[in-house]
Amino acid sequence: MAKNRPLEVFILGVFNTYQKPMSGYELIKVSIDWRFDHYIEASSNASFYYTLKKFKKKGFIEEIGSEQDENRPEKTIYKLLPKGREEFFKQMKYYLNNLQEFYFNIDAITPFILLYGFFRGKKELIESNEHQIRERTKLFKKIEEGKKYVESNILFDLNPFTILALEHYELHNEAEIKWLEKFQNMVREIDFKKNISEIPKRLYTQKKDN
């Protein structure tokens, strides 16, 4: 079975949790209040509305009306359908029974760091790394705020699982900072010009030996 994106599972989960009709605006607010917007891969609010339209076509939800507050844009209200509830449990089973891999966008460019450093120098790489470390360090405050919000919920003692995603993210953030620090040390220690100049020599020696 093809898995949904985390955003899609999240939306189905919110509908099933609240058991009431909801608008895209309300779903976005829930993601922010729960501090779960960091991991559900929603590049913008439009991602929520796109997913709702997709779910409507699939028969997971249906449009039951709209409402408008003063001069704000009209909000479309959706209701969860039995097919959407069934899909939610299918996706939950998938995530619980399949090993999940983690992807970090920066990995796509690490094989080319030597080349980049050769042409652009260490300074730019070091500054970029320092920026990432600073920004990731700031995330701990956001995570703590989220944990406090979740723990303050009157139902937290009955459903303590709600905090697991934040704790998981906290651990990954700590690991990512350690990786960035290792990356930073490698950049500081390596001689980019020397290594680049040695590559053709080593390839020539290898070809000669073969």
N, C-alpha and C positions, 0 to 999 in steps of 0.2 A: 504494500500500500504506500502510495506517495504521501509523504508527510506535509503538513501545512507549514507555512512560515510561523515563527513564534507569535507574531502579531495576530495571525488568524486564530490560533489556538487561544490566545489571551482574550480576544473578543468573544469567542464562543464561551469561554470560561466565565467571563463577567455576566453575560446573559443568563447562564445557568445558575450562577451564584445569587444574583439579585432577583431572578424570577419575576421580572417586570419589563414592560416595554421601555426602550431607551433610545436616545438619539446619539448621533456621532459625537456631539459635544459632550454628552454625559460620559461616554466611553473614554474620551480623551482626558476628562477631568479625573476619572477613576485611576487611569494610568499615572497621572501626575501625583495625585494624592497618595497612592500606594508607593510612589517612587519607582515604579516598574518601567517607566519610559526609557530607562537606560539600556534595557536588553531586548526589547520586543521588536527591534529593527524597524521602527517607524521613522522614515527620513523626514516626514512632515505630517501635519494634521491631515493633509490630503490622502495619506496612506490609509487612514481610518475610513474615510468616506469611500475610497476606491474599494476597500475590502467589503464594506457593507453592500455596495452595489453588486459585487461579485457573489456574495452570500445570497442576495435576493434572487439572482439568476439561478443559483444552484438549489434554491428552495429551502435554504437553512433558516431564513427569516422572511418576514413579509412586512410591507409598509402598511401602517394602520392609520396614518394621519400626519398632521404637522402642528407645530405651535410656534408662536412668535412673542418675544419679550420686547415690548416698546419698539425701538428703532433697529433692533438687532436682526440679523438675517433669519429667515424662517428655518426652523429645525424639523427635519423629517424624523418621525418616530417609527421604530421597528419593533416587531414582536418575534421572539424565538419560536420556531416551529419544531415539531417532533423530529424531523429529519436533521435539524441543527443540533438537537440534543443528542441524537444518535451519533452524529459526526464528532461531537465533542468527546464522547467516551471512546470512540475509535482512536482519535488522536492522542488522548491520554494514555491509552494502552500502548500505542506506538512509542511514545516518549519514555514510558516506564520500562519498556522491554528492549530498547535498542541503544547501543552504545553511541553516545553523542561525541562528535569531534568538535574542537574549537578552532576557529579560523581567525587570524589577526591580519588585517590588511597590510600592515607593514612588512609581513613576511614575503609579500610579492616583490619587494624591491631589495631585500637584504643581499641576494646574490650579486647585485650590481653596486654595492656600497664601495668596493675597492675602486671601480672605475669612476664613480661619482667623486670620491675623495681625491683621486688623482687630478681630475680636471678642476674641481671647485675648492679643494683644500679642506683642512680639518675644521676650521672655524665654523663654517655653515652647518656641518654635521653635529658638532658639539652643541651649538646653540639650539638646533632643532631638538636634540635629545633632551637638553635641559628644559626646554619648553614642554615637551611631553611629560617629563617627570613632574614638573610643577603642576600641570593640569590634572594629572592622575592623582596627585597628592590632595588636590582640592576635592576630588570625588569622595574622599572619605567622609567629609562633612555632610555631603548630600546623602550618603548611605546611612550615616548615623541619624540624620533627620528622619529618613524613611523608616528606620527601625523603631525610633521613638513613636512615630505616628502609628505604625502597625501595633506596637505593644500597648498603646493607649486605647485601642479599640475594645469596646466592652465584651466582645466575643473572643478576644485573643487567647484566653485560657482554654477555650473550647476548640479553637483552631490555630494552634501554634505553628502549623506548617506555613502560614502566610509570611513568616519572616525568613524562611529558608533561602528564597531567591536572593534576597539582599545579602545574607551571610555568604552565599556562594559567590556573588559578585565581589564582595569585599576581599575574599581570598584570592580571586583571580586578579584583582587590582594590585594586591600586594605582590603576587608573582610577576605581574607585568612590570612593575617598578624595578624589581630585582633584575629582570631581563634587560630592561633599558639601562640600568647601571652597568651591567656586564657589557652591553653594546658600547656604552660610553667609554669604558676602560679600553676596549679593543681599538676604538677610534683613536684614543690618545696614544696608545702604545705602538700602533702599526706605522711603518714607513711606507706610505702609499707609492711614492715614486720608485723606491727600491723594489718593492714587490711587483709593480707593473713592469719594470724593466727586466726582472728575472723571468717573467712568464714565457716570453719567446725563446729565451735561452734553454729553459727546462723542456719546452716542447720540442726544440731542435735536437736536444740530447736524447729525448725519448724516441724520436723518429729515427735518429741515427742508430740507436741500440737495437731497434726493431728491424 
